[in-house]
Amino acid sequence: MASSEMDSKNRNWVLLAVAVVLIGGLVYWTQTGYGKIGPRAYRYAFSLYSACLAENYEQLEKAAEMITSDSGENKMEPMTAQESRWLMGVVEMARSGDWGSAAQAARQIMSGLDE
C-alpha cells in the first residue's frame, strides 16, 4: 500500500512539473517576438538594422531621432505606439553596446511587415 501511495505522489509531482513547463512555454511563446508592422515602422527598423550591422552610433542616433520625432500625423502610413516602443527597444540595446542583439531584434521586427 505504501508503494502505490508513493507512486501516486510521484505521478502527481511529474504531472505538476509538466503542467508548469507547458504553461511557462506557452507564456514565453506568446510574449516573445514582434507582431505585424506597417511600412513606416519597417523603414525605421531597416535603418536601425543597417546602423547596428555597421555599429554606427551616428546613424543609430539619427534613426532614433526620426522615430521619437515621428508625430504620427502621416495618415497614409501611421506608426503605432507599440511599433515605436519596439524600435526604441532596439535603439536602447544598441546604445548599451549590444549591437548584435539589436541587429537581430531589428531584423525580427522587419519580418513582421504587414503587406
All heavy atoms as an XYZ file, in Angstrom:
886
protein
N       0.818     -1.188      0.000
C       0.000      0.000      0.000
C       0.865      1.256      0.000
O       0.562      2.208     -0.670
C      -0.923     -0.032      1.222
C      -1.870      1.113      1.290
S      -3.485      0.444      0.960
C      -4.433      1.880      0.952
N       1.954      1.216      0.737
C       2.836      2.367      0.812
C       3.472      2.648     -0.540
O       3.685      3.792     -0.911
C       3.901      2.155      1.871
N       3.762      1.582     -1.289
C       4.381      1.734     -2.595
C       3.427      2.407     -3.582
O       3.825      3.282     -4.340
C       4.809      0.375     -3.125
O       5.355      0.509     -4.416
N       2.161      2.015     -3.583
C       1.214      2.626     -4.517
C       0.914      4.071     -4.122
O       0.675      4.921     -4.974
C      -0.064      1.796     -4.610
O      -1.039      2.215     -3.719
N       0.959      4.357     -2.823
C       0.769      5.739     -2.364
C       1.941      6.598     -2.816
O       1.760      7.735     -3.257
C       0.660      5.742     -0.836
C       0.155      7.053     -0.272
C      -0.069      6.957      1.227
O      -0.815      6.067      1.664
O       0.536      7.780      1.920
N       3.152      6.056     -2.769
C       4.348      6.771     -3.207
C       4.306      6.992     -4.720
O       4.647      8.060     -5.210
C       5.600      5.983     -2.823
C       6.886      6.719     -3.127
S       7.052      8.252     -2.213
C       7.821      7.615     -0.744
N       3.877      5.959     -5.485
C       3.749      6.095     -6.935
C       2.754      7.192     -7.294
O       2.969      7.965     -8.225
C       3.307      4.777     -7.569
C       4.407      3.721     -7.549
O       5.580      4.102     -7.365
O       4.071      2.538     -7.711
N       1.670      7.273     -6.566
C       0.651      8.288     -6.807
C       1.205      9.692     -6.552
O       0.957     10.614     -7.323
C      -0.570      8.023     -5.915
O      -1.525      9.035     -6.087
N       1.972      9.842     -5.480
C       2.584     11.142     -5.167
C       3.603     11.536     -6.235
O       3.643     12.684     -6.666
C       3.242     11.110     -3.789
C       2.266     11.159     -2.655
C       2.980     11.187     -1.322
C       1.979     11.196     -0.189
N       2.638     11.251      1.114
N       4.420     10.568     -6.653
C       5.402     10.838     -7.704
C       4.719     11.243     -9.005
O       5.160     12.160     -9.693
C       6.304      9.623     -7.938
C       7.310      9.427     -6.829
O       7.586     10.351     -6.068
N       7.840      8.223     -6.724
N       3.656     10.522     -9.340
C       2.916     10.836    -10.563
C       2.340     12.250    -10.481
O       2.381     13.005    -11.453
C       1.808      9.807    -10.791
C       1.080     10.033    -12.118
C       0.017      8.996    -12.425
N      -0.945      8.921    -11.331
C      -1.302      7.801    -10.704
N      -0.777      6.652    -11.051
N      -2.181      7.833     -9.732
N       1.816     12.627     -9.342
C       1.267     13.975     -9.159
C       2.345     15.036     -9.343
O       2.104     16.073     -9.966
C       0.600     14.119     -7.794
C      -0.705     13.357     -7.706
O      -1.298     12.989     -8.726
N      -1.153     13.094     -6.488
N       3.544     14.780     -8.793
C       4.642     15.738     -8.948
C       5.080     15.846    -10.407
O       5.361     16.935    -10.902
C       5.822     15.356     -8.063
C       5.647     15.779     -6.634
C       5.436     14.976     -5.562
C       5.618     17.121     -6.143
N       5.292     15.715     -4.429
C       5.394     17.050     -4.756
C       5.753     18.367     -6.722
C       5.307     18.170     -3.941
C       5.667     19.492     -5.919
C       5.450     19.399     -4.563
N       5.124     14.745    -11.088
C       5.505     14.746    -12.502
C       4.466     15.511    -13.318
O       4.811     16.341    -14.166
C       5.691     13.306    -13.032
C       5.809     13.294    -14.548
C       6.897     12.654    -12.384
N       3.197     15.249    -13.067
C       2.135     15.966    -13.777
C       2.190     17.461    -13.489
O       2.007     18.282    -14.401
C       0.758     15.400    -13.415
C       0.455     14.003    -13.951
C      -0.881     13.500    -13.402
C       0.449     13.998    -15.463
N       2.457     17.829    -12.252
C       2.574     19.244    -11.892
C       3.756     19.879    -12.615
O       3.644     20.980    -13.166
C       2.727     19.395    -10.377
C       2.900     20.831     -9.881
C       1.664     21.667    -10.212
C       3.169     20.836     -8.384
N       4.886     19.183    -12.647
C       6.067     19.704    -13.333
C       5.808     19.880    -14.829
O       6.175     20.899    -15.421
C       7.255     18.777    -13.103
N       5.153     18.909    -15.444
C       4.834     19.001    -16.875
C       3.894     20.181    -17.126
O       4.087     20.949    -18.074
C       4.221     17.670    -17.388
C       3.629     17.837    -18.776
C       5.268     16.573    -17.380
N       2.900     20.356    -16.268
C       1.959     21.474    -16.416
C       2.674     22.811    -16.297
O       2.428     23.738    -17.088
C       0.837     21.365    -15.380
N       3.578     22.930    -15.343
C       4.324     24.184    -15.164
C       5.180     24.476    -16.390
O       5.219     25.610    -16.879
C       5.181     24.123    -13.877
C       6.183     25.261    -13.830
C       4.288     24.151    -12.645
N       5.855     23.464    -16.905
C       6.685     23.649    -18.092
C       5.834     24.044    -19.291
O       6.180     24.963    -20.047
C       7.513     22.370    -18.390
C       8.161     22.449    -19.764
C       8.554     22.154    -17.312
N       4.706     23.390    -19.483
C       3.827     23.728    -20.605
C       3.275     25.139    -20.494
O       3.260     25.887    -21.472
C       2.685     22.713    -20.708
C       3.073     21.328    -21.202
C       1.872     20.386    -21.145
C       3.632     21.394    -22.608
N       2.826     25.509    -19.314
C       2.290     26.859    -19.119
C       3.394     27.895    -19.303
O       3.197     28.915    -19.967
C       1.607     26.978    -17.743
C       0.329     26.147    -17.729
C       1.309     28.442    -17.407
C      -0.304     25.993    -16.360
N       4.568     27.622    -18.737
C       5.700     28.541    -18.910
C       6.083     28.692    -20.367
O       6.344     29.796    -20.841
N       6.117     27.588    -21.085
C       6.433     27.644    -22.513
C       5.400     28.426    -23.304
O       5.741     29.207    -24.189
N       4.143     28.237    -22.971
C       3.077     28.968    -23.652
C       3.181     30.468    -23.391
O       3.072     31.276    -24.317
C       1.713     28.443    -23.207
C       0.490     29.105    -23.842
C       0.496     28.875    -25.356
C      -0.787     28.565    -23.229
N       3.426     30.843    -22.158
C       3.581     32.257    -21.811
C       4.786     32.836    -22.541
O       4.710     33.915    -23.132
C       3.708     32.444    -20.282
C       4.148     33.851    -19.934
C       2.385     32.117    -19.603
N       5.897     32.122    -22.522
C       7.097     32.601    -23.205
C       6.846     32.759    -24.697
O       7.197     33.761    -25.297
C       8.258     31.634    -22.968
C       9.508     32.009    -23.714
C      10.325     33.033    -23.252
C       9.858     31.366    -24.903
C      11.462     33.395    -23.946
C      10.989     31.718    -25.595
C      11.795     32.733    -25.109
O      12.919     33.095    -25.806
N       6.224     31.760    -25.302
C       5.966     31.780    -26.742
C       5.058     32.936    -27.138
O       5.259     33.567    -28.164
C       5.363     30.449    -27.163
C       5.064     30.360    -28.627
C       5.950     30.342    -29.647
C       3.773     30.284    -29.218
N       5.295     30.252    -30.844
C       3.952     30.222    -30.611
C       2.482     30.264    -28.706
C       2.897     30.144    -31.488
C       1.433     30.174    -29.592
C       1.645     30.119    -30.955
N       4.044     33.234    -26.330
C       3.116     34.308    -26.683
C       3.677     35.689    -26.361
O       3.200     36.672    -26.911
C       1.763     34.141    -25.969
O       1.968     34.151    -24.558
C       1.069     32.862    -26.393
N       4.681     35.775    -25.512
C       5.214     37.069    -25.111
C       6.488     37.455    -25.850
O       6.986     38.552    -25.676
C       5.481     37.086    -23.600
C       4.253     36.881    -22.764
C       3.197     37.943    -22.985
O       3.510     39.124    -23.093
N       1.949     37.532    -23.067
N       7.040     36.577    -26.644
C       8.261     36.897    -27.355
C       7.944     37.225    -28.797
O       6.903     36.868    -29.317
C       9.260     35.728    -27.311
O       8.642     34.585    -27.876
C       9.717     35.454    -25.904
N       8.891     37.859    -29.437
C       8.706     38.201    -30.829
C       7.937     39.493    -30.991
O       7.537     40.138    -30.030
N       7.760     39.853    -32.207
C       7.094     41.100    -32.545
C       5.915     40.778    -33.435
O       5.903     39.769    -34.125
C       8.074     42.033    -33.253
C       9.306     42.321    -32.429
C      10.488     41.615    -32.622
C       9.283     43.292    -31.439
C      11.612     41.874    -31.863
C      10.403     43.555    -30.669
C      11.570     42.839    -30.896
O      12.677     43.097    -30.133
N       4.962     41.667    -33.451
C       3.781     41.465    -34.275
C       3.933     42.092    -35.649
O       5.028     42.412    -36.094
N       2.812     42.268    -36.278
C       2.776     42.887    -37.608
C       3.156     44.358    -37.492
O       2.829     45.022    -36.516
C       1.383     42.765    -38.215
C       0.960     41.342    -38.494
C       1.747     40.773    -39.647
C       1.268     39.381    -39.995
N       2.140     38.735    -40.945
N       3.840     44.843    -38.520
C       4.217     46.259    -38.565
C       3.830     46.838    -39.916
O       3.652     46.112    -40.894
C       5.726     46.474    -38.325
C       6.553     45.792    -39.427
C       6.128     46.010    -36.933
C       7.998     46.218    -39.460
N       3.726     48.147    -39.953
C       3.410     48.851    -41.184
C       4.677     49.279    -41.917
O       5.795     49.124    -41.417
N       4.510     49.846    -43.102
C       5.650     50.241    -43.931
C       6.556     51.288    -43.280
O       7.773     51.251    -43.448
C       5.009     50.808    -45.203
C       3.603     50.349    -45.194
C       3.237     50.044    -43.785
N       5.977     52.205    -42.526
C       6.776     53.254    -41.879
C       7.706     52.633    -40.832
O       8.898     52.922    -40.778
C       5.854     54.291    -41.257
C       6.554     55.478    -40.706
C       5.517     56.475    -40.143
N       6.048     57.795    -40.146
C       5.961     58.657    -41.138
N       5.330     58.326    -42.240
N       6.495     59.847    -41.058
N       7.159     51.768    -39.987
C       7.970     51.097    -38.967
C       9.016     50.205    -39.628
O      10.140     50.085    -39.128
C       7.076     50.291    -38.031
N       8.661     49.602    -40.757
C       9.620     48.763    -41.481
C      10.830     49.596    -41.912
O      11.969     49.164    -41.756
C       8.962     48.130    -42.711
C       9.918     47.241    -43.486
C      10.051     45.903    -43.165
C      10.692     47.762    -44.523
C      10.933     45.084    -43.858
C      11.580     46.956    -45.217
C      11.698     45.627    -44.884
O      12.587     44.827    -45.564
N      10.584     50.787    -42.439
C      11.689     51.639    -42.885
C      12.581     52.034    -41.709
O      13.809     52.056    -41.829
C      11.158     52.862    -43.619
C      10.689     52.535    -45.022
C      10.468     53.764    -45.879
N       9.413     54.632    -45.391
C       8.127     54.455    -45.626
N       7.728     53.424    -46.344
N       7.243     55.297    -45.154
N      11.971     52.353    -40.575
C      12.772     52.682    -39.390
C      13.563     51.462    -38.922
O      14.728     51.577    -38.551
C      11.886     53.187    -38.255
C      11.297     54.557    -38.472
C      10.014     54.847    -38.053
C      12.029     55.573    -39.074
C       9.461     56.105    -38.236
C      11.492     56.831    -39.269
C      10.207     57.093    -38.843
O       9.669     58.349    -39.020
N      12.942     50.293    -38.914
C      13.628     49.074    -38.498
C      14.799     48.779    -39.438
O      15.874     48.363    -38.994
C      12.658     47.895    -38.466
N      14.597     49.029    -40.730
C      15.669     48.824    -41.697
C      16.836     49.763    -41.415
O      18.003     49.357    -41.460
C      15.151     49.026    -43.131
C      16.169     48.686    -44.179
C      16.345     47.369    -44.584
C      16.955     49.670    -44.740
C      17.301     47.044    -45.552
C      17.897     49.354    -45.702
C      18.071     48.038    -46.097
N      16.529     51.021    -41.099
C      17.581     51.990    -40.756
C      18.346     51.545    -39.514
O      19.576     51.632    -39.455
C      16.982     53.372    -40.504
O      16.445     53.905    -41.679
N      17.600     51.057    -38.519
C      18.240     50.576    -37.294
C      19.097     49.344    -37.579
O      20.206     49.219    -37.049
C      17.190     50.248    -36.233
C      16.470     51.441    -35.618
C      15.346     50.963    -34.708
C      17.448     52.321    -34.852
N      18.581     48.455    -38.393
C      19.318     47.238    -38.746
C      20.644     47.597    -39.403
O      21.703     47.070    -39.044
C      18.457     46.376    -39.673
C      19.078     45.075    -40.087
C      19.321     44.067    -39.163
C      19.404     44.832    -41.419
C      19.879     42.852    -39.542
C      19.961     43.620    -41.808
C      20.198     42.641    -40.870
O      20.747     41.442    -41.253
N      20.584     48.523    -40.342
C      21.788     48.962    -41.048
C      22.784     49.600    -40.072
O      23.982     49.311    -40.111
C      21.397     49.960    -42.142
O      22.537     50.476    -42.770
N      22.289     50.452    -39.191
C      23.154     51.116    -38.207
C      23.802     50.097    -37.273
O      24.987     50.208    -36.941
C      22.343     52.133    -37.396
N      23.039     49.097    -36.867
C      23.554     48.088    -35.940
C      24.595     47.200    -36.603
O      25.606     46.855    -35.983
C      22.411     47.251    -35.375
S      21.327     48.178    -34.273
N      24.359     46.820    -37.855
C      25.347     45.998    -38.558
C      26.669     46.734    -38.704
O      27.739     46.133    -38.582
C      24.824     45.584    -39.930
C      23.752     44.509    -39.963
C      23.335     44.226    -41.404
C      24.226     43.231    -39.293
N      26.583     48.038    -38.951
C      27.788     48.859    -39.120
C      28.345     49.343    -37.783
O      29.414     49.940    -37.742
C      27.474     50.057    -40.016
N      27.587     49.089    -36.702
C      27.933     49.617    -35.378
C      28.218     51.118    -35.473
O      29.193     51.625    -34.938
C      29.101     48.842    -34.761
C      28.756     47.394    -34.488
C      29.820     46.621    -33.744
O      30.753     47.249    -33.189
O      29.708     45.384    -33.692
N      27.302     51.801    -36.148
C      27.438     53.222    -36.431
C      26.550     54.021    -35.474
O      25.331     54.106    -35.668
C      27.048     53.480    -37.894
C      27.274     54.901    -38.322
O      27.086     55.830    -37.560
N      27.666     55.065    -39.579
N      27.171     54.602    -34.460
C      26.429     55.331    -33.434
C      25.709     56.549    -34.017
O      24.587     56.844    -33.637
C      27.375     55.760    -32.300
C      26.649     56.332    -31.122
C      26.009     55.502    -30.210
C      26.580     57.704    -30.914
C      25.323     56.016    -29.129
C      25.900     58.234    -29.843
C      25.285     57.381    -28.947
O      24.598     57.897    -27.884
N      26.346     57.236    -34.955
C      25.727     58.418    -35.583
C      24.448     58.045    -36.321
O      23.419     58.709    -36.194
C      26.719     59.047    -36.564
C      26.992     60.506    -36.312
C      28.035     61.012    -37.298
O      27.670     61.214    -38.479
O      29.180     61.201    -36.877
N      24.520     56.998    -37.103
C      23.357     56.527    -37.854
C      22.268     56.047    -36.895
O      21.084     56.277    -37.129
C      23.780     55.400    -38.802
C      22.721     54.962    -39.781
C      23.225     53.853    -40.706
O      24.404     53.499    -40.710
N      22.314     53.291    -41.491
N      22.669     55.395    -35.811
C      21.727     54.935    -34.798
C      20.969     56.114    -34.199
O      19.739     56.093    -34.087
C      22.454     54.174    -33.687
C      21.606     53.774    -32.486
C      20.665     52.632    -32.860
C      22.488     53.398    -31.310
N      21.698     57.163    -33.825
C      21.063     58.322    -33.206
C      20.164     59.071    -34.188
O      19.124     59.594    -33.801
C      22.115     59.258    -32.603
C      22.793     58.677    -31.377
C      21.814     58.260    -30.284
O      20.854     59.001    -30.001
O      22.012     57.168    -29.711
N      20.544     59.092    -35.445
C      19.695     59.720    -36.462
C      18.374     58.961    -36.587
O      17.299     59.561    -36.629
C      20.412     59.767    -37.802
C      19.640     60.478    -38.885
C      20.432     60.553    -40.177
C      19.616     61.257    -41.255
N      20.316     61.294    -42.536
N      18.453     57.636    -36.617
C      17.239     56.821    -36.696
C      16.392     56.998    -35.437
O      15.168     57.130    -35.517
C      17.605     55.352    -36.885
N      17.043     57.042    -34.273
C      16.317     57.224    -33.008
C      15.592     58.566    -32.995
O      14.437     58.658    -32.551
C      17.278     57.139    -31.829
N      16.242     59.591    -33.501
C      15.618     60.914    -33.558
C      14.400     60.901    -34.481
O      13.357     61.482    -34.165
C      16.635     61.947    -34.045
C      16.103     63.358    -34.054
C      17.137     64.356    -34.538
O      18.332     64.178    -34.229
O      16.743     65.310    -35.223
N      14.519     60.223    -35.607
C      13.380     60.142    -36.532
C      12.211     59.400    -35.878
O      11.060     59.797    -36.036
C      13.787     59.439    -37.829
C      14.711     60.255    -38.698
S      15.043     59.564    -40.350
C      15.469     57.869    -40.027
N      12.510     58.342    -35.157
C      11.451     57.559    -34.503
C      10.758     58.392    -33.430
O       9.532     58.450    -33.373
C      12.018     56.255    -33.901
C      12.504     55.333    -35.018
C      10.967     55.559    -33.033
C      13.410     54.219    -34.539
N      11.544     59.047    -32.580
C      10.944     59.810    -31.476
C      10.233     61.068    -31.955
O       9.281     61.513    -31.318
C      11.989     60.195    -30.406
O      13.042     60.923    -31.019
C      12.533     58.964    -29.721
N      10.680     61.623    -33.070
C      10.026     62.843    -33.564
C       8.858     62.544    -34.498
O       8.153     63.457    -34.909
C      11.035     63.751    -34.269
O      11.502     63.145    -35.443
N       8.655     61.277    -34.813
C       7.538     60.906    -35.685
C       6.236     61.262    -34.977
O       5.890     60.683    -33.956
C       7.582     59.410    -36.002
C       6.597     59.018    -37.085
O       5.390     59.285    -36.910
O       7.031     58.456    -38.088
N       5.544     62.209    -35.527
C       4.335     62.715    -34.866
C       3.123     61.837    -35.114
O       2.084     62.019    -34.494
C       4.045     64.134    -35.364
O       3.793     64.105    -36.753
N       3.235     60.902    -36.038
C       2.090     60.064    -36.345
C       1.049     60.786    -37.180
O      -0.057     60.306    -37.357
N       1.412     61.954    -37.689
C       0.460     62.737    -38.483
C       0.340     62.227    -39.917
O      -0.522     62.677    -40.655
C       0.873     64.205    -38.483
C       0.720     64.843    -37.123
C       1.167     66.293    -37.109
O       1.421     66.855    -38.184
O       1.250     66.851    -36.016
N       1.206     61.342    -40.307
C       1.136     60.790    -41.654
C      -0.028     59.804    -41.690
O       0.092     58.670    -41.264
C       2.453     60.102    -42.010
C       2.486     59.637    -43.441
O       1.438     59.409    -44.060
N       3.667     59.497    -43.981
N      -1.146     60.252    -42.201
C      -2.360     59.424    -42.208
C      -2.258     58.247    -43.174
O      -2.930     57.253    -43.005
C      -3.584     60.271    -42.592
C      -3.810     61.465    -41.705
C      -4.082     61.063    -40.277
C      -4.336     62.309    -39.457
N      -4.129     62.156    -38.071
N      -1.395     58.359    -44.162
C      -1.250     57.276    -45.130
C      -0.514     56.083    -44.511
O      -0.809     54.954    -44.828
C      -0.478     57.765    -46.365
C      -1.189     58.872    -47.122
S      -2.695     58.295    -47.908
C      -2.006     57.406    -49.282
N       0.452     56.350    -43.660
C       1.274     55.289    -43.062
C       1.476     55.563    -41.571
O       2.584     55.859    -41.140
C       2.639     55.222    -43.734
C       2.635     54.851    -45.175
C       4.051     54.842    -45.749
O       5.009     55.257    -45.071
O       4.189     54.416    -46.889
N       0.444     55.489    -40.772
C       0.635     55.771    -39.343
C       1.496     54.695    -38.681
O       1.480     53.542    -39.086
C      -0.779     55.758    -38.790
C      -1.545     54.881    -39.722
C      -0.920     55.082    -41.080
N       2.255     55.123    -37.691
C       3.048     54.180    -36.909
C       2.414     54.080    -35.524
O       2.095     55.105    -34.916
C       4.503     54.644    -36.788
C       5.382     53.595    -36.172
S       7.146     53.950    -36.292
C       7.315     55.264    -35.118
N       2.244     52.875    -35.040
C       1.595     52.691    -33.742
C       2.578     52.945    -32.599
O       3.796     52.903    -32.784
C       1.031     51.264    -33.599
O       2.125     50.341    -33.537
C       0.099     50.907    -34.753
N       2.025     53.179    -31.421
C       2.849     53.358    -30.225
C       3.643     52.080    -29.943
O       4.794     52.143    -29.499
C       1.976     53.736    -29.038
N       3.036     50.923    -30.195
C       3.731     49.652    -29.970
C       4.934     49.523    -30.892
O       6.003     49.109    -30.468
C       2.770     48.477    -30.183
C       3.399     47.120    -29.936
C       3.852     46.935    -28.504
O       3.052     47.065    -27.591
N       5.115     46.649    -28.302
N       4.763     49.882    -32.145
C       5.880     49.834    -33.089
C       7.010     50.740    -32.609
O       8.179     50.360    -32.637
C       5.424     50.252    -34.486
C       4.513     49.263    -35.169
C       3.881     49.804    -36.435
O       3.742     51.043    -36.580
O       3.514     48.980    -37.291
N       6.644     51.916    -32.153
C       7.637     52.865    -31.646
C       8.387     52.291    -30.443
O       9.613     52.410    -30.345
C       6.954     54.177    -31.278
O       7.897     55.106    -30.815
N       7.666     51.636    -29.534
C       8.315     51.022    -28.368
C       9.276     49.919    -28.790
O      10.386     49.810    -28.258
C       7.266     50.473    -27.397
C       6.595     51.548    -26.556
C       5.769     50.947    -25.432
N       4.640     50.156    -25.920
C       3.452     50.642    -26.217
N       3.214     51.948    -26.100
N       2.473     49.856    -26.632
N       8.869     49.088    -29.744
C       9.756     48.029    -30.228
C      11.025     48.626    -30.817
O      12.127     48.156    -30.543
C       9.063     47.189    -31.288
C       7.964     46.295    -30.794
C       7.799     45.809    -29.526
C       6.886     45.782    -31.563
N       6.680     45.023    -29.470
C       6.089     44.977    -30.702
C       6.496     45.906    -32.888
C       4.946     44.309    -31.131
C       5.351     45.244    -33.317
C       4.596     44.456    -32.440
N      10.858     49.645    -31.647
C      12.004     50.262    -32.306
C      12.937     50.925    -31.297
O      14.162     50.793    -31.392
C      11.523     51.272    -33.354
C      10.769     50.658    -34.539
C      10.063     51.733    -35.344
C      11.700     49.838    -35.420
N      12.374     51.606    -30.321
C      13.213     52.253    -29.315
C      13.893     51.214    -28.419
O      14.975     51.470    -27.888
C      12.397     53.254    -28.494
C      11.997     54.498    -29.286
S      13.383     55.308    -30.158
C      14.387     55.856    -28.773
N      13.298     50.063    -28.276
C      13.965     48.970    -27.567
C      15.238     48.548    -28.289
O      16.262     48.267    -27.652
N      15.169     48.525    -29.608
C      16.355     48.206    -30.420
C      17.413     49.283    -30.210
O      18.599     48.978    -30.026
C      15.987     48.091    -31.915
C      17.236     47.954    -32.778
C      15.051     46.916    -32.150
N      16.982     50.526    -30.218
C      17.912     51.644    -30.005
C      18.624     51.488    -28.663
O      19.845     51.633    -28.575
C      17.167     52.999    -30.088
C      18.070     54.141    -29.635
C      16.655     53.245    -31.498
N      17.874     51.179    -27.633
C      18.466     51.032    -26.298
C      19.451     49.870    -26.240
O      20.498     49.980    -25.588
C      17.384     50.885    -25.235
C      16.559     52.154    -25.034
C      17.411     53.394    -24.763
O      18.380     53.310    -23.965
O      17.129     54.446    -25.359
N      19.139     48.769    -26.917
C      20.083     47.640    -26.964
C      21.400     48.077    -27.597
O      22.478     47.761    -27.091
C      19.501     46.481    -27.783
C      18.668     45.514    -27.007
S      18.265     44.078    -28.040
C      16.581     44.485    -28.463
N      21.288     48.788    -28.716
C      22.497     49.237    -29.411
C      23.259     50.263    -28.577
O      24.492     50.208    -28.504
C      22.129     49.819    -30.775
N      22.545     51.168    -27.948
C      23.208     52.168    -27.095
C      23.982     51.515    -25.962
O      25.002     52.041    -25.528
C      22.180     53.147    -26.525
C      21.695     54.180    -27.511
C      20.638     55.068    -26.891
N      20.212     56.122    -27.799
C      19.085     56.797    -27.667
N      18.253     56.536    -26.657
N      18.763     57.743    -28.529
N      23.490     50.383    -25.488
C      24.178     49.688    -24.396
C      25.379     48.891    -24.901
O      26.087     48.274    -24.119
C      23.204     48.776    -23.650
O      22.903     47.639    -24.425
N      25.578     48.895    -26.223
C      26.730     48.216    -26.796
C      26.443     46.825    -27.319
O      27.332     46.160    -27.838
N      25.204     46.383    -27.223
C      24.840     45.042    -27.702
C      24.345     45.145    -29.147
O      23.174     44.920    -29.441
C      23.783     44.427    -26.788
C      23.620     42.934    -27.007
O      24.277     42.394    -27.929
O      22.844     42.321    -26.259
N      25.270     45.475    -30.035
C      24.937     45.717    -31.427
C      24.360     44.478    -32.108
O      23.436     44.578    -32.906
C      26.169     46.187    -32.198
C      26.670     47.535    -31.786
C      27.698     47.786    -30.924
C      26.176     48.805    -32.201
N      27.874     49.144    -30.791
C      26.955     49.803    -31.570
C      25.148     49.207    -33.060
C      26.747     51.158    -31.758
C      24.939     50.564    -33.250
C      25.721     51.531    -32.602
N      24.908     43.323    -31.795
C      24.449     42.086    -32.434
C      23.000     41.765    -32.090
O      22.199     41.449    -32.970
N      22.655     41.849    -30.815
C      21.270     41.588    -30.403
C      20.330     42.643    -30.965
O      19.195     42.337    -31.338
C      21.156     41.557    -28.877
O      21.852     40.450    -28.359
N      20.806     43.869    -31.026
C      19.986     44.951    -31.578
C      19.713     44.709    -33.060
O      18.583     44.887    -33.528
C      20.666     46.304    -31.360
N      20.733     44.291    -33.797
C      20.549     43.993    -35.229
C      19.570     42.842    -35.402
O      18.687     42.886    -36.268
C      21.892     43.659    -35.880
N      19.701     41.828    -34.563
C      18.797     40.682    -34.644
C      17.363     41.105    -34.339
O      16.424     40.687    -35.024
C      19.252     39.596    -33.669
C      18.417     38.348    -33.736
C      18.910     37.276    -32.768
O      19.720     37.540    -31.886
N      18.413     36.070    -32.943
N      17.179     41.941    -33.326
C      15.832     42.415    -32.980
C      15.243     43.252    -34.112
O      14.061     43.110    -34.449
C      15.875     43.215    -31.685
N      16.058     44.119    -34.705
C      15.573     44.938    -35.825
C      15.142     44.036    -36.981
O      14.103     44.271    -37.607
C      16.654     45.910    -36.280
N      15.922     43.000    -37.228
C      15.587     42.059    -38.309
C      14.284     41.331    -38.008
O      13.466     41.116    -38.899
C      16.742     41.055    -38.480
C      16.538     40.117    -39.631
C      16.715     40.856    -40.964
N      16.397     39.970    -42.050
C      15.362     40.133    -42.865
N      14.560     41.156    -42.724
N      15.125     39.299    -43.839
N      14.081     40.956    -36.747
C      12.831     40.294    -36.369
C      11.648     41.235    -36.550
O      10.585     40.811    -37.000
C      12.903     39.810    -34.924
C      13.789     38.611    -34.741
C      13.941     38.216    -33.278
O      13.756     39.017    -32.382
N      14.302     36.977    -33.057
N      11.823     42.493    -36.201
C      10.756     43.466    -36.403
C      10.429     43.574    -37.889
O       9.272     43.579    -38.299
C      11.130     44.840    -35.802
C      11.187     44.741    -34.273
C      10.131     45.910    -36.237
C      11.777     45.963    -33.594
N      11.469     43.659    -38.710
C      11.273     43.779    -40.156
C      10.504     42.587    -40.728
O       9.752     42.732    -41.692
C      12.625     43.898    -40.866
C      13.320     45.223    -40.628
S      15.069     45.233    -41.103
C      15.045     44.595    -42.752
N      10.663     41.423    -40.133
C       9.981     40.233    -40.650
C       8.472     40.301    -40.442
O       7.739     39.494    -41.014
C      10.545     38.973    -40.008
O      10.146     38.876    -38.653
N       8.006     41.269    -39.668
C       6.586     41.388    -39.408
C       5.839     42.335    -40.333
O       4.715     42.721    -40.046
N       6.471     42.708    -41.447
C       5.813     43.647    -42.359
C       4.471     43.100    -42.797
O       4.364     41.984    -43.316
C       6.695     43.915    -43.591
C       6.100     44.854    -44.633
C       5.848     46.244    -44.036
C       7.011     44.963    -45.840
N       3.448     43.892    -42.573
C       2.077     43.518    -42.933
C       1.804     44.025    -44.337
O       1.519     45.189    -44.546
C       1.095     44.128    -41.929
C      -0.306     43.579    -42.091
O      -0.467     42.546    -42.753
O      -1.238     44.183    -41.535
N       1.914     43.133    -45.308
C       1.753     43.551    -46.706
C       0.336     43.479    -47.154
O      -0.448     42.713    -46.847
C       2.639     42.675    -47.592
C       4.101     42.894    -47.244
C       5.013     42.117    -48.149
O       4.907     42.289    -49.383
O       5.816     41.342    -47.633
